[in-house]
Amino acid sequence: MEVFEVDNKKIEYTLERKKIKNCYISVKDGKVSVRVPLKTSLEKIQEMLLKRADWILKNIEKQKEKENSEKQYIDGEVFKVLGKDVILKVSYENLAKPKLRFWLGKWLVTLPKEGKKEENIQIRKLVEQFYQELADKEIEKAMRKMTMKVGLAPNCYKVKRLKSTWGNCCTTGTISINQNVVKYSRHAIEYVCLHEICHLQYMNHSKEFWNMVTKYMPDYKEAEAELKGEKD
């Protein structure tokens, strides 16, 4: 474990030297990881970290806040659907199993009156099912639109729960899209799909890659900002 210091704060990071051309910094679960080309000097690495210090600290803090604000799946809680707030409302009726209905910007969850046990678990299952069904529908629509626009299509694509990325593209031509992207706007969903489709042409983040993204979505940075949480 390596350490760098900024504003009297010591930040630990893992360092990995690989056969790559560029340097990469990532923050996951509050931990900093750095990947660099084999011959990169420690001085250059420290310089890079200090240059990105504000971004690193911001993301560490953001992830800590996220950990402290995990959803409780209770009445009145607010969720995101296609970039808009959705309020969870819970009621009870004489029915056999719980159900969820989406109506006028609200999730109306109805639970059985009898056996009020593990309510949040029941609600969580309903919410996750809603997101999954919505993701299948919205991502299919976005993939179809972007493949037609670009003129490239993956061998296949999958909708999955990805832990640390919005999408990925394998050299086999398979694209995976994070199910949780449906919490954001349709513009953001289309950007994620476009981003991965462009990787079918360029398996990197070269200038040519970003030129291609810009060609088909000139305002992609707005979607990036939304996905990074820089705007509501």
N, C-alpha and C positions, 0 to 999 in steps of 0.2 A: 504493500500500500504506500503510495506517494502522498506528499502533502504540499500545498501551496498556501500562501498567506495573503489576505487582502483585507484592508480596514481592520486590522488586528483580529481577524477571524481566520482560523486554520481550517482548511477544507481538504479532506482526504479524497483521493481518487485512485482508481485502478488504471494502470498503464499497460497497453497491449501494442507491441510492435508487430506489424504485418507487412506483407508484400502488397502494399497499396500505394496510390499516388498522392492522396490527400489526407489531411488530418481531420478527425471527427471527434466531437464532444457530445456526450449524451447524459441526460439526468433521468434516472429511473428509480422510483421508490425512494427518492431523496439521496441516491448514491450517484456519484459522478464517475463516468467511464471515459477514457481517452484512448483512441486508436490512431496510431501514427505510422508513417513509413519506417522501415527498418533503421535507417541511418539518421533519423531526426535527433538532434541534440537536445539534452535536457533544458538547456537555456532557451531554445526555441519553443519548447513545450510550455515552459513557465511563462514566456512572453505571450503565447497564445491564450493561456488560461487567464492571465491578468487582463488581457484585452476583452475576453468574454465574461469577466467576473460578474458584472451586473446581471447578465442573462442567466448565469449559473445560479447565483444567489436567489434570483427571482423565481426560478423554477424549483429550487429546493424548498423555498417557502411555500410556493403554490401547492406542491405535492403534500407538504405537511398539513396545510389547511384542508386539502381534499381528504386526507386520512381522518382528520378531526370532524369532518362534516359528512360522514357516510349516511346514506339514506336510511331512514327508520321505517318507511312504508306505513305511515300513520295518516290519519285524517288531517287535511289542511296542508300537507307537504307539497312542495312545488317541484315538478319535473320538467324536462325539456323534450319537445317533440317538434321536429322540423324547424328548429330555431325559435320556437315560441314556448312560453310558459304554460304548463298544464297543471291544474290543481287537482289533487287527489281528494275525493269525497267518499266517505265510507258510511254505509247504512246497513241495516239488518232486516231480513225478511224470513218467512218460513219457506225455505227452499233447500234442495238436496245438496247443492254444491255452489261454491262462490262463482261470481261472474263479474266481468268488467265491461263497461260500455263507455265509448268516447262520445261526448256530447257538449257542444258549445264551449270548447276549450277546457273541458273537465274530464277527468276519469271518474266515472261513477262506479264504484265497487260495491257490490252487494254481497254480504256474507250471511251464512245461515245463523239464525238466532240461537239455535242449540249448539252446544259445544264450542264456545268461544275460546279456543285454544290456539296458540301459535298464529294469531291473526296476521302478524307482519310477514310470516313465512308464506301464508296463503296469498296475501296481497302481492308479495314479491314475485311469486310464480306467475300470477296474472299479468303483472307489469312486464316481466321478461318475455312472456309469450306474445304480448302486444308488440314489443320492440322487434322481436324476431319476425313476426308476420309482416310488420311494416317494412323492415329492412329487406326482406325477400322481394317485396313489391317495388319499393322505391329504388333500390340498387339495380334491379333488373331494368327499370325504366331509364335510369341514368346511364347504365352500361350500353343499352341499346342506342341511346341518343349519341353518346360519345364515340362509339365504334363507327356509327354511320357518318359522323362528322369528320373523323380522322381518316377513316378508311382502313383501319387496322382492328383486328379482333383477336382476343386470346384463344388458345385451344379450349380453355374452359375457365370459368371463374367461380369462386366460392364465397359465400357470406359466412364469416366466422367471428368469434370473439378473440380479437388479437390484443395482446397485453400492452405493447409499447409502440404500436404504429397504426396508422389509419388504413394502410394497405401494403401489399407487397406483390412483386412480380418475379416469378422464377424463370430461369433460363429455359425451362421446358415450355414456357408460354402460358403457364397457369397464373391467374391473378386471384388474390384473396383480398376481400374488402372487410373492414371492421364493422360488425353489426351496429356498434354504438354511434356510427356516423349519422344515423337517422335522428339523433338528438339535435343535429344542426340543420341549417337551411338546405333546400334543394340545390342551391348554388354550390354549397360546400360539398355535398354528396357528388355532384357532377365533377367538381374539381378533383376529388380523390380518385374517381374512376378515370378521368382524363390523365392524371399524373401516372397512374399505373399503366394505362394504355401506351403512353409515350415511352415507358420503359421497354416496351416491346421493340422499339426502334433503337433506343439508347439505354443500355443497362448501367447507367451511371447518372450523375448529376452535373454533367458537363454543360458548357455554354450552349452547345447544340441542343441538348435536352431541354433547357429552359427556353430557348428560342422556339422550340416546337410547342411547348406548353403555352407560351405567350401568343403564338399564332392562333391557337384555337380557343384561348380564353385570356384576352388581354388584361382582364381585371382579376386574375387568379390570386393576387396578393390579398385581396379583400377576403377571399375564402380562407386563405392561410391564416390570416389574422383571427378570423372567427374560430377556426379550429384550435388555435393556440390560446384562445380565451382572452384575446386582447380587446374584444368588444362583446357586448351581450348579444 
